[in-house]
């Protein structure tokens, strides 16, 4: 992942400002990226090859964004880049029906409201 990520960032003359591994039960890596005057985050799921972009990442929530296009294009060669339409979609009973008992218990306990809050969470 790191090679693909760094290639995508260098392509845009950007830099990795900070990296955070999945700690304290968080199930994703966070890369804070700076490209020109824009600062954003790339989230990489720790188990599945899912990538998302965000403008805010903290325990109070994640604000998902769709940018920048060239970075998305490069990352999509190796990862499933999730867009905001999916991530911000309201979580339904149907969405969780195929999950295991443990995952369903976590959802009942933590009460996520969107698909993005399930995929990128702080309780795994």
N, CA, C and O atoms as CSV, one atom per row, in Angstrom:
chain,resi,resn,atom,element,x,y,z
A,1,UNK,N,N,0.820,-1.202,0.000
A,1,UNK,CA,C,0.000,0.000,0.000
A,1,UNK,C,C,0.855,1.254,0.000
A,1,UNK,O,O,0.588,2.198,-0.744
A,2,UNK,N,N,1.887,1.260,0.839
A,2,UNK,CA,C,2.660,2.483,0.978
A,2,UNK,C,C,3.267,2.927,-0.346
A,2,UNK,O,O,3.289,4.122,-0.639
A,3,UNK,N,N,3.763,1.988,-1.153
A,3,UNK,CA,C,4.343,2.368,-2.438
A,3,UNK,C,C,3.306,3.020,-3.329
A,3,UNK,O,O,3.577,4.049,-3.947
A,4,UNK,N,N,2.119,2.432,-3.404
A,4,UNK,CA,C,1.052,3.001,-4.225
A,4,UNK,C,C,0.638,4.360,-3.693
A,4,UNK,O,O,0.460,5.303,-4.464
A,5,UNK,N,N,0.485,4.465,-2.391
A,5,UNK,CA,C,0.098,5.732,-1.770
A,5,UNK,C,C,1.126,6.822,-2.043
A,5,UNK,O,O,0.774,7.918,-2.480
A,6,UNK,N,N,2.380,6.524,-1.789
A,6,UNK,CA,C,3.420,7.529,-1.980
A,6,UNK,C,C,3.580,7.910,-3.453
A,6,UNK,O,O,3.876,9.062,-3.768
A,7,UNK,N,N,3.384,6.949,-4.347
A,7,UNK,CA,C,3.423,7.260,-5.777
A,7,UNK,C,C,2.306,8.242,-6.136
A,7,UNK,O,O,2.535,9.217,-6.851
A,8,UNK,N,N,1.103,7.978,-5.636
A,8,UNK,CA,C,-0.033,8.857,-5.924
A,8,UNK,C,C,0.201,10.267,-5.388
A,8,UNK,O,O,-0.137,11.247,-6.051
A,9,UNK,N,N,0.771,10.370,-4.202
A,9,UNK,CA,C,1.014,11.675,-3.585
A,9,UNK,C,C,2.127,12.418,-4.337
A,9,UNK,O,O,1.998,13.608,-4.624
A,10,UNK,N,N,3.195,11.725,-4.646
A,10,UNK,CA,C,4.302,12.357,-5.388
A,10,UNK,C,C,3.855,12.830,-6.762
A,10,UNK,O,O,4.306,13.870,-7.241
A,11,UNK,N,N,2.964,12.066,-7.401
A,11,UNK,CA,C,2.456,12.432,-8.720
A,11,UNK,C,C,1.830,13.825,-8.683
A,11,UNK,O,O,1.911,14.575,-9.657
A,12,UNK,N,N,1.217,14.160,-7.575
A,12,UNK,CA,C,0.564,15.463,-7.401
A,12,UNK,C,C,1.466,16.473,-6.691
A,12,UNK,O,O,1.000,17.533,-6.273
A,13,UNK,N,N,2.761,16.150,-6.551
A,13,UNK,CA,C,3.707,17.015,-5.834
A,13,UNK,C,C,3.255,17.289,-4.405
A,13,UNK,O,O,3.437,18.386,-3.878
A,14,UNK,N,N,2.667,16.278,-3.796
A,14,UNK,CA,C,2.201,16.402,-2.432
A,14,UNK,C,C,3.157,15.744,-1.460
A,14,UNK,O,O,4.212,15.238,-1.842
A,15,UNK,N,N,2.771,15.761,-0.201
A,15,UNK,CA,C,3.596,15.125,0.819
A,15,UNK,C,C,2.708,14.540,1.905
A,15,UNK,O,O,1.594,15.004,2.147
A,16,UNK,N,N,3.236,13.504,2.553
A,16,UNK,CA,C,2.561,12.910,3.698
A,16,UNK,C,C,2.981,13.720,4.918
A,16,UNK,O,O,4.164,13.778,5.252
A,17,UNK,N,N,2.026,14.335,5.572
A,17,UNK,CA,C,2.298,15.174,6.736
A,17,UNK,C,C,2.402,14.326,7.995
A,17,UNK,O,O,3.287,14.532,8.826
A,18,UNK,N,N,1.492,13.375,8.124
A,18,UNK,CA,C,1.459,12.557,9.336
A,18,UNK,C,C,0.799,11.223,9.013
A,18,UNK,O,O,-0.093,11.154,8.168
A,19,UNK,N,N,1.240,10.163,9.687
A,19,UNK,CA,C,0.599,8.858,9.555
A,19,UNK,C,C,0.218,8.355,10.942
A,19,UNK,O,O,0.946,8.549,11.916
A,20,UNK,N,N,-0.932,7.710,11.006
A,20,UNK,CA,C,-1.399,7.127,12.258
A,20,UNK,C,C,-1.821,5.692,11.997
A,20,UNK,O,O,-2.699,5.450,11.169
A,21,UNK,N,N,-1.210,4.731,12.689
A,21,UNK,CA,C,-1.625,3.327,12.543
A,21,UNK,C,C,-2.948,3.097,13.260
A,21,UNK,O,O,-3.388,3.937,14.045
A,22,UNK,N,N,-3.578,1.967,12.994
A,22,UNK,CA,C,-4.837,1.671,13.684
A,22,UNK,C,C,-4.582,1.303,15.141
A,22,UNK,O,O,-4.202,0.171,15.441
A,23,UNK,N,N,-4.787,2.243,16.031
A,23,UNK,CA,C,-4.589,2.037,17.460
A,23,UNK,C,C,-5.896,2.294,18.200
A,23,UNK,O,O,-6.828,2.876,17.644
A,24,UNK,N,N,-5.962,1.863,19.441
A,24,UNK,CA,C,-7.140,2.083,20.291
A,24,UNK,C,C,-8.416,1.566,19.635
A,24,UNK,O,O,-9.447,2.238,19.653
A,25,UNK,N,N,-8.339,0.367,19.054
A,25,UNK,CA,C,-9.479,-0.308,18.419
A,25,UNK,C,C,-9.940,0.319,17.107
A,25,UNK,O,O,-10.966,-0.096,16.569
A,26,UNK,N,N,-9.235,1.282,16.585
A,26,UNK,CA,C,-9.566,1.856,15.278
A,26,UNK,C,C,-9.178,0.847,14.203
A,26,UNK,O,O,-8.125,0.220,14.313
A,27,UNK,N,N,-9.992,0.673,13.172
A,27,UNK,CA,C,-9.727,-0.348,12.171
A,27,UNK,C,C,-9.170,0.214,10.862
A,27,UNK,O,O,-9.328,-0.402,9.808
A,28,UNK,N,N,-8.525,1.372,10.920
A,28,UNK,CA,C,-7.980,1.951,9.694
A,28,UNK,C,C,-6.733,2.779,9.983
A,28,UNK,O,O,-6.547,3.313,11.077
A,29,UNK,N,N,-5.887,2.862,8.956
A,29,UNK,CA,C,-4.720,3.733,8.980
A,29,UNK,C,C,-5.162,5.109,8.493
A,29,UNK,O,O,-6.065,5.216,7.663
A,30,UNK,N,N,-4.533,6.148,9.002
A,30,UNK,CA,C,-4.831,7.505,8.571
A,30,UNK,C,C,-3.552,8.157,8.073
A,30,UNK,O,O,-2.528,8.140,8.754
A,31,UNK,N,N,-3.620,8.726,6.888
A,31,UNK,CA,C,-2.506,9.467,6.299
A,31,UNK,C,C,-2.986,10.893,6.063
A,31,UNK,O,O,-3.908,11.122,5.279
A,32,UNK,N,N,-2.366,11.839,6.734
A,32,UNK,CA,C,-2.692,13.242,6.479
A,32,UNK,C,C,-1.811,13.698,5.327
A,32,UNK,O,O,-0.589,13.553,5.374
A,33,UNK,N,N,-2.433,14.247,4.296
A,33,UNK,CA,C,-1.763,14.576,3.048
A,33,UNK,C,C,-1.868,16.073,2.771
A,33,UNK,O,O,-2.899,16.695,3.025
A,34,UNK,N,N,-0.794,16.631,2.251
A,34,UNK,CA,C,-0.808,18.013,1.801
A,34,UNK,C,C,-0.459,18.068,0.324
A,34,UNK,O,O,0.603,17.604,-0.089
A,35,UNK,N,N,-1.354,18.636,-0.466
A,35,UNK,CA,C,-1.109,18.860,-1.895
A,35,UNK,C,C,-1.426,20.320,-2.167
A,35,UNK,O,O,-2.567,20.769,-2.052
A,36,UNK,N,N,-0.369,21.049,-2.532
A,36,UNK,CA,C,-0.475,22.509,-2.704
A,36,UNK,C,C,-1.082,23.123,-1.440
A,36,UNK,O,O,-0.478,23.019,-0.372
A,37,UNK,N,N,-2.227,23.743,-1.522
A,37,UNK,CA,C,-2.817,24.386,-0.340
A,37,UNK,C,C,-3.898,23.538,0.323
A,37,UNK,O,O,-4.545,23.981,1.272
A,38,UNK,N,N,-4.089,22.333,-0.173
A,38,UNK,CA,C,-5.138,21.457,0.350
A,38,UNK,C,C,-4.560,20.417,1.298
A,38,UNK,O,O,-3.551,19.780,0.993
A,39,UNK,N,N,-5.197,20.249,2.439
A,39,UNK,CA,C,-4.831,19.208,3.392
A,39,UNK,C,C,-6.054,18.307,3.553
A,39,UNK,O,O,-7.168,18.786,3.765
A,40,UNK,N,N,-5.831,16.997,3.450
A,40,UNK,CA,C,-6.920,16.036,3.600
A,40,UNK,C,C,-6.344,14.736,4.144
A,40,UNK,O,O,-5.138,14.627,4.365
A,41,UNK,N,N,-7.203,13.763,4.356
A,41,UNK,CA,C,-6.791,12.479,4.898
A,41,UNK,C,C,-7.120,11.372,3.913
A,41,UNK,O,O,-8.132,11.416,3.213
A,42,UNK,N,N,-6.247,10.385,3.874
A,42,UNK,CA,C,-6.536,9.144,3.175
A,42,UNK,C,C,-6.689,8.088,4.260
A,42,UNK,O,O,-5.822,7.934,5.120
A,43,UNK,N,N,-7.803,7.362,4.211
A,43,UNK,CA,C,-8.076,6.302,5.174
A,43,UNK,C,C,-7.910,4.966,4.470
A,43,UNK,O,O,-8.488,4.746,3.406
A,44,UNK,N,N,-7.130,4.083,5.052
A,44,UNK,CA,C,-6.920,2.749,4.509
A,44,UNK,C,C,-7.402,1.740,5.537
A,44,UNK,O,O,-6.879,1.679,6.649
A,45,UNK,N,N,-8.385,0.958,5.168
A,45,UNK,CA,C,-8.916,-0.060,6.075
A,45,UNK,C,C,-7.815,-1.057,6.406
A,45,UNK,O,O,-7.024,-1.413,5.533
A,46,UNK,N,N,-7.751,-1.512,7.650
A,46,UNK,CA,C,-6.661,-2.397,8.086
A,46,UNK,C,C,-6.840,-3.845,7.639
A,46,UNK,O,O,-5.873,-4.607,7.647
A,47,UNK,N,N,-8.043,-4.244,7.251
A,47,UNK,CA,C,-8.288,-5.622,6.843
A,47,UNK,C,C,-8.618,-5.755,5.360
A,47,UNK,O,O,-8.116,-6.654,4.685
A,48,UNK,N,N,-9.449,-4.876,4.865
A,48,UNK,CA,C,-9.914,-4.943,3.486
A,48,UNK,C,C,-9.238,-3.866,2.643
A,48,UNK,O,O,-8.817,-2.840,3.176
A,49,UNK,N,N,-9.131,-4.086,1.334
A,49,UNK,CA,C,-8.465,-3.092,0.478
A,49,UNK,C,C,-9.378,-1.913,0.132
A,49,UNK,O,O,-9.609,-1.617,-1.041
A,50,UNK,N,N,-9.897,-1.244,1.173
A,50,UNK,CA,C,-10.785,-0.105,1.007
A,50,UNK,C,C,-10.038,1.178,1.332
A,50,UNK,O,O,-9.292,1.250,2.308
A,51,UNK,N,N,-10.250,2.190,0.496
A,51,UNK,CA,C,-9.643,3.500,0.695
A,51,UNK,C,C,-10.744,4.548,0.629
A,51,UNK,O,O,-11.665,4.445,-0.181
A,52,UNK,N,N,-10.639,5.563,1.494
A,52,UNK,CA,C,-11.570,6.684,1.464
A,52,UNK,C,C,-10.791,7.970,1.729
A,52,UNK,O,O,-9.658,7.938,2.207
A,53,UNK,N,N,-11.406,9.078,1.416
A,53,UNK,CA,C,-10.810,10.401,1.622
A,53,UNK,C,C,-11.686,11.171,2.602
A,53,UNK,O,O,-12.908,11.020,2.609
A,54,UNK,N,N,-11.050,11.995,3.427
A,54,UNK,CA,C,-11.810,12.754,4.426
A,54,UNK,C,C,-11.141,14.099,4.687
A,54,UNK,O,O,-9.932,14.255,4.513
A,55,UNK,N,N,-11.946,15.059,5.104
A,55,UNK,CA,C,-11.408,16.364,5.489
A,55,UNK,C,C,-11.231,16.448,7.004
A,55,UNK,O,O,-10.429,17.245,7.492
A,56,UNK,N,N,-11.977,15.626,7.751
A,56,UNK,CA,C,-11.894,15.588,9.206
A,56,UNK,C,C,-11.904,14.125,9.633
A,56,UNK,O,O,-12.699,13.328,9.135
A,57,UNK,N,N,-11.011,13.781,10.562
A,57,UNK,CA,C,-10.972,12.426,11.118
A,57,UNK,C,C,-10.683,12.542,12.607
A,57,UNK,O,O,-9.575,12.905,13.003
A,58,UNK,N,N,-11.680,12.233,13.435
A,58,UNK,CA,C,-11.473,12.165,14.876
A,58,UNK,C,C,-12.597,11.353,15.493
A,58,UNK,O,O,-13.505,10.905,14.793
A,59,UNK,N,N,-12.536,11.163,16.807
A,59,UNK,CA,C,-13.514,10.320,17.484
A,59,UNK,C,C,-14.940,10.848,17.369
A,59,UNK,O,O,-15.890,10.080,17.519
A,60,UNK,N,N,-15.103,12.115,17.112
A,60,UNK,CA,C,-16.452,12.660,16.989
A,60,UNK,C,C,-17.060,12.389,15.622
A,60,UNK,O,O,-18.264,12.560,15.429
A,61,UNK,N,N,-16.228,11.963,14.667
A,61,UNK,CA,C,-16.757,11.636,13.344
A,61,UNK,C,C,-15.735,11.830,12.239
A,61,UNK,O,O,-14.659,12.394,12.434
A,62,UNK,N,N,-16.115,11.345,11.084
A,62,UNK,CA,C,-15.299,11.465,9.879
A,62,UNK,C,C,-16.140,12.177,8.837
A,62,UNK,O,O,-17.289,11.809,8.593
A,63,UNK,N,N,-15.558,13.200,8.224
A,63,UNK,CA,C,-16.247,13.905,7.140
A,63,UNK,C,C,-15.612,13.443,5.834
A,63,UNK,O,O,-14.512,13.870,5.484
A,64,UNK,N,N,-16.311,12.569,5.118
A,64,UNK,CA,C,-15.796,12.002,3.884
A,64,UNK,C,C,-15.883,13.006,2.741
A,64,UNK,O,O,-16.822,13.798,2.663
A,65,UNK,N,N,-14.882,12.960,1.848
A,65,UNK,CA,C,-14.843,13.843,0.679
A,65,UNK,C,C,-14.454,13.027,-0.550
A,65,UNK,O,O,-13.943,11.915,-0.425
A,66,UNK,N,N,-14.696,13.577,-1.727
A,66,UNK,CA,C,-14.308,12.970,-3.000
A,66,UNK,C,C,-13.259,13.838,-3.674
A,66,UNK,O,O,-13.599,14.685,-4.500
A,67,UNK,N,N,-11.990,13.644,-3.336
A,67,UNK,CA,C,-10.913,14.343,-4.010
A,67,UNK,C,C,-9.578,13.805,-3.570
A,67,UNK,O,O,-9.536,13.071,-2.583
A,68,UNK,N,N,-8.513,14.109,-4.212
A,68,UNK,CA,C,-8.397,14.614,-5.587
A,68,UNK,C,C,-8.477,13.469,-6.599
A,68,UNK,O,O,-8.123,12.334,-6.281
A,69,UNK,N,N,-8.928,13.759,-7.784
A,69,UNK,CA,C,-9.214,12.743,-8.788
A,69,UNK,C,C,-7.992,11.922,-9.185
A,69,UNK,O,O,-8.090,10.699,-9.291
A,70,UNK,N,N,-6.850,12.558,-9.406
A,70,UNK,CA,C,-5.669,11.818,-9.842
A,70,UNK,C,C,-5.179,10.841,-8.770
A,70,UNK,O,O,-4.761,9.729,-9.091
A,71,UNK,N,N,-5.228,11.241,-7.527
A,71,UNK,CA,C,-4.826,10.347,-6.436
A,71,UNK,C,C,-5.788,9.162,-6.383
A,71,UNK,O,O,-5.354,8.023,-6.212
A,72,UNK,N,N,-7.074,9.417,-6.526
A,72,UNK,CA,C,-8.065,8.346,-6.551
A,72,UNK,C,C,-7.775,7.363,-7.674
A,72,UNK,O,O,-7.822,6.149,-7.478
A,73,UNK,N,N,-7.476,7.898,-8.857
A,73,UNK,CA,C,-7.214,7.055,-10.025
A,73,UNK,C,C,-6.036,6.117,-9.780
A,73,UNK,O,O,-6.121,4.929,-10.091
A,74,UNK,N,N,-4.955,6.626,-9.235
A,74,UNK,CA,C,-3.775,5.800,-8.973
A,74,UNK,C,C,-4.079,4.758,-7.895
A,74,UNK,O,O,-3.710,3.593,-8.047
A,75,UNK,N,N,-4.734,5.153,-6.830
A,75,UNK,CA,C,-5.046,4.217,-5.748
A,75,UNK,C,C,-6.040,3.146,-6.191
A,75,UNK,O,O,-6.003,2.022,-5.690
A,76,UNK,N,N,-6.929,3.486,-7.126
A,76,UNK,CA,C,-7.941,2.516,-7.557
A,76,UNK,C,C,-7.338,1.361,-8.352
A,76,UNK,O,O,-8.018,0.367,-8.606
A,77,UNK,N,N,-6.081,1.479,-8.744
A,77,UNK,CA,C,-5.425,0.361,-9.419
A,77,UNK,C,C,-5.198,-0.800,-8.448
A,77,UNK,O,O,-5.153,-1.953,-8.878
A,78,UNK,N,N,-5.056,-0.524,-7.161
A,78,UNK,CA,C,-4.792,-1.570,-6.165
A,78,UNK,C,C,-5.866,-1.680,-5.085
A,78,UNK,O,O,-5.902,-2.674,-4.360
A,79,UNK,N,N,-6.736,-0.686,-4.964
A,79,UNK,CA,C,-7.704,-0.629,-3.872
A,79,UNK,C,C,-9.071,-0.235,-4.377
A,79,UNK,O,O,-9.205,0.358,-5.447
A,80,UNK,N,N,-10.078,-0.564,-3.606
A,80,UNK,CA,C,-11.441,-0.122,-3.877
A,80,UNK,C,C,-11.601,1.240,-3.224
A,80,UNK,O,O,-11.647,1.348,-1.999
A,81,UNK,N,N,-11.686,2.280,-4.045
A,81,UNK,CA,C,-11.855,3.640,-3.535
A,81,UNK,C,C,-13.348,3.876,-3.327
A,81,UNK,O,O,-14.134,3.825,-4.273
A,82,UNK,N,N,-13.726,4.133,-2.079
A,82,UNK,CA,C,-15.128,4.324,-1.725
A,82,UNK,C,C,-15.492,5.799,-1.818
A,82,UNK,O,O,-14.783,6.656,-1.291
A,83,UNK,N,N,-16.601,6.090,-2.493
A,83,UNK,CA,C,-16.984,7.492,-2.650
A,83,UNK,C,C,-17.969,7.926,-1.574
A,83,UNK,O,O,-18.515,7.103,-0.838
A,84,UNK,N,N,-18.182,9.220,-1.498
A,84,UNK,CA,C,-19.019,9.766,-0.422
A,84,UNK,C,C,-20.471,9.322,-0.529
A,84,UNK,O,O,-21.151,9.205,0.490
A,85,UNK,N,N,-20.964,9.072,-1.749
A,85,UNK,CA,C,-22.354,8.615,-1.878
A,85,UNK,C,C,-22.573,7.328,-1.098
A,85,UNK,O,O,-23.579,7.189,-0.401
A,86,UNK,N,N,-21.646,6.392,-1.207
A,86,UNK,CA,C,-21.756,5.136,-0.464
A,86,UNK,C,C,-21.500,5.359,1.024
A,86,UNK,O,O,-22.282,4.914,1.864
A,87,UNK,N,N,-20.415,6.041,1.348
A,87,UNK,CA,C,-20.002,6.197,2.748
A,87,UNK,C,C,-21.016,6.969,3.586
A,87,UNK,O,O,-21.177,6.686,4.773
A,88,UNK,N,N,-21.694,7.929,2.991
A,88,UNK,CA,C,-22.668,8.748,3.723
A,88,UNK,C,C,-24.087,8.194,3.655
A,88,UNK,O,O,-25.017,8.789,4.200
A,89,UNK,N,N,-24.250,7.052,2.983
A,89,UNK,CA,C,-25.568,6.434,2.864
A,89,UNK,C,C,-26.043,5.965,4.237
A,89,UNK,O,O,-25.275,5.382,5.002
A,90,UNK,N,N,-27.301,6.221,4.538
A,90,UNK,CA,C,-27.879,5.817,5.812
A,90,UNK,C,C,-27.855,4.297,5.934
A,90,UNK,O,O,-28.234,3.582,5.006
A,91,UNK,N,N,-27.413,3.821,7.071
A,91,UNK,CA,C,-27.322,2.396,7.351
A,91,UNK,C,C,-28.720,1.830,7.560
A,91,UNK,O,O,-29.514,2.377,8.325
A,92,UNK,N,N,-29.015,0.724,6.868
A,92,UNK,CA,C,-30.324,0.078,7.004
A,92,UNK,C,C,-30.166,-1.317,7.595
A,92,UNK,O,O,-29.062,-1.857,7.663
A,93,UNK,N,N,-31.263,-1.879,8.011
A,93,UNK,CA,C,-31.272,-3.243,8.535
A,93,UNK,C,C,-30.786,-4.219,7.462
A,93,UNK,O,O,-30.086,-5.186,7.764
A,94,UNK,N,N,-31.156,-3.964,6.229
A,94,UNK,CA,C,-30.722,-4.821,5.118
A,94,UNK,C,C,-29.192,-4.798,4.965
A,94,UNK,O,O,-28.582,-5.825,4.668
A,95,UNK,N,N,-28.580,-3.628,5.169
A,95,UNK,CA,C,-27.119,-3.506,5.057
A,95,UNK,C,C,-26.405,-4.397,6.068
A,95,UNK,O,O,-25.325,-4.915,5.783
A,96,UNK,N,N,-26.989,-4.577,7.225
A,96,UNK,CA,C,-26.325,-5.327,8.298
A,96,UNK,C,C,-26.799,-6.784,8.393
A,96,UNK,O,O,-26.289,-7.539,9.221
A,97,UNK,N,N,-27.748,-7.184,7.572
A,97,UNK,CA,C,-28.341,-8.524,7.700
A,97,UNK,C,C,-27.347,-9.655,7.443
A,97,UNK,O,O,-27.525,-10.747,7.982
A,98,UNK,N,N,-26.320,-9.435,6.649
A,98,UNK,CA,C,-25.356,-10.490,6.337
A,98,UNK,C,C,-24.136,-10.484,7.252
A,98,UNK,O,O,-23.239,-11.312,7.096
A,99,UNK,N,N,-24.100,-9.566,8.191
A,99,UNK,CA,C,-22.974,-9.509,9.113
A,99,UNK,C,C,-23.092,-10.587,10.172
A,99,UNK,O,O,-24.183,-11.085,10.447
A,100,UNK,N,N,-21.980,-10.939,10.756
A,100,UNK,CA,C,-21.962,-11.934,11.825
A,100,UNK,C,C,-22.553,-11.389,13.110
A,100,UNK,O,O,-22.799,-10.190,13.240
A,101,UNK,N,N,-22.778,-12.292,14.062
A,101,UNK,CA,C,-23.389,-11.921,15.336
A,101,UNK,C,C,-22.585,-10.852,16.065
A,101,UNK,O,O,-23.153,-9.890,16.583
A,102,UNK,N,N,-21.251,-11.019,16.108
A,102,UNK,CA,C,-20.400,-10.047,16.806
A,102,UNK,C,C,-20.516,-8.656,16.175
A,102,UNK,O,O,-20.655,-7.660,16.886
A,103,UNK,N,N,-20.458,-8.590,14.841
A,103,UNK,CA,C,-20.567,-7.292,14.158
A,103,UNK,C,C,-21.919,-6.643,14.431
A,103,UNK,O,O,-21.997,-5.433,14.642
A,104,UNK,N,N,-22.979,-7.441,14.429
A,104,UNK,CA,C,-24.301,-6.890,14.707
A,104,UNK,C,C,-24.414,-6.387,16.144
A,104,UNK,O,O,-25.080,-5.384,16.401
A,105,UNK,N,N,-23.766,-7.081,17.079
A,105,UNK,CA,C,-23.745,-6.599,18.463
A,105,UNK,C,C,-23.020,-5.258,18.563
A,105,UNK,O,O,-23.474,-4.362,19.274
A,106,UNK,N,N,-21.913,-5.116,17.865
A,106,UNK,CA,C,-21.160,-3.857,17.877
A,106,UNK,C,C,-21.987,-2.720,17.278
A,106,UNK,O,O,-21.953,-1.594,17.773
A,107,UNK,N,N,-22.713,-3.014,16.235
A,107,UNK,CA,C,-23.563,-1.985,15.610
A,107,UNK,C,C,-24.684,-1.571,16.556
A,107,UNK,O,O,-24.999,-0.386,16.667
A,108,UNK,N,N,-25.286,-2.543,17.239
A,108,UNK,CA,C,-26.338,-2.189,18.215
A,108,UNK,C,C,-25.753,-1.345,19.354
A,108,UNK,O,O,-26.397,-0.411,19.831
A,109,UNK,N,N,-24.542,-1.675,19.782
A,109,UNK,CA,C,-23.921,-0.943,20.889
A,109,UNK,C,C,-23.483,0.462,20.471
A,109,UNK,O,O,-23.797,1.436,21.155
A,110,UNK,N,N,-22.751,0.576,19.337
A,110,UNK,CA,C,-22.183,1.860,18.932
A,110,UNK,C,C,-23.152,2.738,18.147
A,110,UNK,O,O,-22.959,3.951,18.066
A,111,UNK,N,N,-24.186,2.144,17.572
A,111,UNK,CA,C,-25.235,2.877,16.860
A,111,UNK,C,C,-24.718,3.762,15.714
A,111,UNK,O,O,-25.047,4.947,15.666
A,112,UNK,N,N,-23.923,3.214,14.800
A,112,UNK,CA,C,-23.504,4.012,13.642
A,112,UNK,C,C,-24.715,4.332,12.773
A,112,UNK,O,O,-25.668,3.556,12.709
A,113,UNK,N,N,-24.669,5.468,12.116
A,113,UNK,CA,C,-25.795,5.889,11.298
A,113,UNK,C,C,-25.543,5.728,9.802
A,113,UNK,O,O,-26.492,5.706,9.018
A,114,UNK,N,N,-24.281,5.614,9.395
A,114,UNK,CA,C,-23.964,5.521,7.969
A,114,UNK,C,C,-23.089,4.296,7.679
A,114,UNK,O,O,-22.484,3.714,8.579
A,115,UNK,N,N,-23.041,3.930,6.421
A,115,UNK,CA,C,-22.182,2.825,5.998
A,115,UNK,C,C,-20.722,3.162,6.281
A,115,UNK,O,O,-19.961,2.288,6.697
A,116,UNK,N,N,-20.324,4.396,6.066
A,116,UNK,CA,C,-18.947,4.813,6.335
A,116,UNK,C,C,-18.549,4.632,7.788
A,116,UNK,O,O,-17.402,4.285,8.072
A,117,UNK,N,N,-19.475,4.861,8.716
A,117,UNK,CA,C,-19.188,4.690,10.139
A,117,UNK,C,C,-18.993,3.220,10.501
A,117,UNK,O,O,-18.346,2.912,11.502
A,118,UNK,N,N,-19.540,2.318,9.707
A,118,UNK,CA,C,-19.335,0.886,9.940
A,118,UNK,C,C,-18.000,0.456,9.341
A,118,UNK,O,O,-17.231,-0.258,9.984
A,119,UNK,N,N,-17.724,0.887,8.114
A,119,UNK,CA,C,-16.489,0.469,7.437
A,119,UNK,C,C,-15.263,1.033,8.142
A,119,UNK,O,O,-14.297,0.304,8.369
A,120,UNK,N,N,-15.282,2.301,8.488
A,120,UNK,CA,C,-14.161,2.967,9.163
A,120,UNK,C,C,-14.626,3.329,10.571
A,120,UNK,O,O,-15.297,4.339,10.780
A,121,UNK,N,N,-14.251,2.474,11.538
A,121,UNK,CA,C,-14.790,2.665,12.879
A,121,UNK,C,C,-13.699,2.615,13.944
A,121,UNK,O,O,-12.542,2.308,13.657
A,122,UNK,N,N,-14.090,2.922,15.166
A,122,UNK,CA,C,-13.197,2.964,16.314
A,122,UNK,C,C,-13.459,1.834,17.310
A,122,UNK,O,O,-12.982,1.894,18.443
A,123,UNK,N,N,-14.211,0.804,16.904
A,123,UNK,CA,C,-14.523,-0.252,17.850
A,123,UNK,C,C,-13.992,-1.632,17.463
A,123,UNK,O,O,-14.124,-2.561,18.259
A,124,UNK,N,N,-13.409,-1.809,16.304
A,124,UNK,CA,C,-12.881,-3.135,15.910
A,124,UNK,C,C,-11.649,-3.509,16.673
A,124,UNK,O,O,-11.093,-4.586,16.458
